[in-house]
Amino acid sequence: MSETTKTSIFLALALVLVALAAYTRPAIPEIQMDAMIGKNLFPKFTNPLDVKKLEIVRQNASGAKEEFRIAELDGVWSIPSHDNYPADAKEQMGKVAEALADLNVVSVAGGEGVDATTLHSMYGVIDPDSEDASLGEGVGVKVTLTGDNDAQLVNLIVGKAVEAGDKSANPAGEEADSLRYARIPGQTPVYTVAIDPARFSTSFDQWIEKNLLDISTMDLKEIYIDEYSIRTEIQLTQRGPQQSAVLDLQGDMTLAYDGAKTGPEKWNLVKKMGFKGQTLERYEEEKLNPRQELNGEVLDGMVSALNDLKIVGVSKKPAELATALREGKGFQELMTNGAAPESLGKCGFFLVPLADPRGIVKGEMVRLLSNQGDVQLRMKDGIRYNLRFGDLTGTESELEQSESATETPAMGANRYLFVTAEFDPAMVREPEIQPLPEETAAGKEPSALTEEKGQIEKSNQREKDRYEREIAEGKKRAETLNARFADWYYIISEDVYKKIHLTGATVIRDKPIGSAPALPGTEGMFALPTLDETEGEQVEPGADGTPEMSSSQPESRSDKEAKEAESTVEAVLPEPDSEEPVSEMIPETETTSETKEKAEEKTAEEADVAKEQNVSTQETPQDTKTDTSETP
């Protein structure tokens, strides 16, 4: 058999096989475009409770792929993309399920004569997980819902908004703002659907408990501000260069708060203390300037921010540190644990062996200090929230490289926040015990005494039970809160930080001229001595050992002129507490003789009026006469 014959036979067999395959292959159903209009894209997705996991993939402004996942683990919703941080997903997941359930096709987008990639780019429905996403334009938001055993319930790419007035894309006259182009991954057709992409938020703070501290500001009793800062220094030791933390003390203040009141009466300065001396060895109360007051607007802004404390990210703490915080252990044993001090230091927190500089706690103990001081919230139920403010977080690229630090992009400068809770039994109201009546009380029958005694004993027991119950509840709540806070460094925006991190410089302000009296509790505090009060006093050396300037030292001509101008203003303007208008206190420009003549005329006129009314001129008040000696 020749080669030509063999080739012909093989060719014939190949043609037969191709024809047989074409005849026996299953038919691929074609998607009828017009038939899809009005139909549900996901008819099998009927029960939102079937959802066990949500994944959202998108491309951020810099072109990088961004993934957000939330899943139900052991009956609890958490965020795997953020170290399984607990999620408050019921409301948000309901919005997602509502947007995807009964999602009907409004129209089919046109695109004759173009390839699939061009078509998808045109309508913004390129799959962010595909190679085409590298084009950088026309990339959509991919939303995937899965149920038990990773069964896919919904898979959709949401693209650009439909332009207003495009009747071909909106033949049914739907609300133009709600229409978007969309497609199912792996399929070419592009549809228009009524869907709100805002429901597919990848913002971390949209999926978590809004009130981080879980407080009501009506339960706030006091705020304690501890002003200090930590700076690090390199010291040479036998083991080589070692980094050490140096504590710079400023002082502290306690503010009382009453949310039931309004205006300035809500706030009261309880005490302000400061460290004095060359080595800050004296811890003394600071006196307030009578021309200063509490800044109610700043304090109210702090309360508002605390009531809805927003976080933009979290970072996982080392397990050893989290366990110590959860179990209420001291920090002594963590000093030698490399993971805890290193992690704390990177975030701006330090374990420091330190004797109490205020002398309240005796002996040295390991304290947890922060870079920018502390604020303590003291609640009526005895709970104390300790807020410690650390360093600024890393840049966005650094956070993306970290496995544990996560935050919402494009939020500007952010800062670490360390939160703990403790219970102070002294904040709980003591039981009010009534004394029992005397057995031999005069004028009372024994039966009446017995009945009265029984009622008092019952009342006293109720008070004791109330006190013990509140103590037990306070301890339990502190444990619950610490278990919640133990695992996380929180990340807050710099804007929130500035609202809740207050200092004496921001809490106390100068009163405006002619303002109302000081807030309750601030009268006479921070008093600065006047020139008259300091005359003849011995001048103490300043903090650096050099004598401070006193009023007895020679003054320059400019200083004298400034003081003369200041005294002139004070002589003309009313005192801050005066209710007399300024215009009535500034004297008319006239000579002393003219003033005297007018005063005498006025006195004469008043005397005549008194005679006409049969009133003796001797009853005219003496203070109606003008003292011309006080005229400037």
Buried (B, 14 or more C-beta within 10 A) or exposed (E): EEEEEEEEEEEEEEEEEEEEEEEEEEEEEEEEBEEBBEEBBBEEBEEBEBBBBBBBBBBEEEEEEBBBBBBBEEEEBBBBBBBBBBBBBEEBBEBBBEBBBEBBBBBBBBBEEEEBBEBBBBBBBBBBBBEBBEBEEBBBBBBBBBBEEEEEBBBBBBBBBBEEEBEEBBEEEBEBEBBBBBBBBEEEBBBBBBBEBEBBBBEBBBBBEEEBBBBEBEEBBBBBBBBBBBEEEEEEEEEEEEEEBEBEBBBBBBBBBBEEEEEBEBBBBEBBBBBBEEEBEEBEEBEBBBBBBBBBEBBBBBBEBBBEBBBBBBBBBBEBBBBBBBEEEEBEEBEEBEEBBEBBBBBBBBBBEBEEBEEEEEEEBBBBBBBBBBBBBBBBBBBBBBBBBBBBBBEBEEBBEBEBBBBBBEBEEBBBBBBBBBBBEEBBEEBEEEEEBEEEEEEBEEEEBEEBBEEBEEEBEEBEEBBEEBBEBBBEBBBEBBBBBBBBBBBBBBEBBBBBBBBBEBBBBEBEEBEEEBBBBBEEBBBEEEEEEEEEEEEEEEEEEEEEEEBEEEEEEEEEEEEEEEEEEEEEBBEBEEEEEEEEEEEEEEEEEEBEEEBEEEBEEBBEEBEEEEEEEEEBEEEEEBEEEEEE
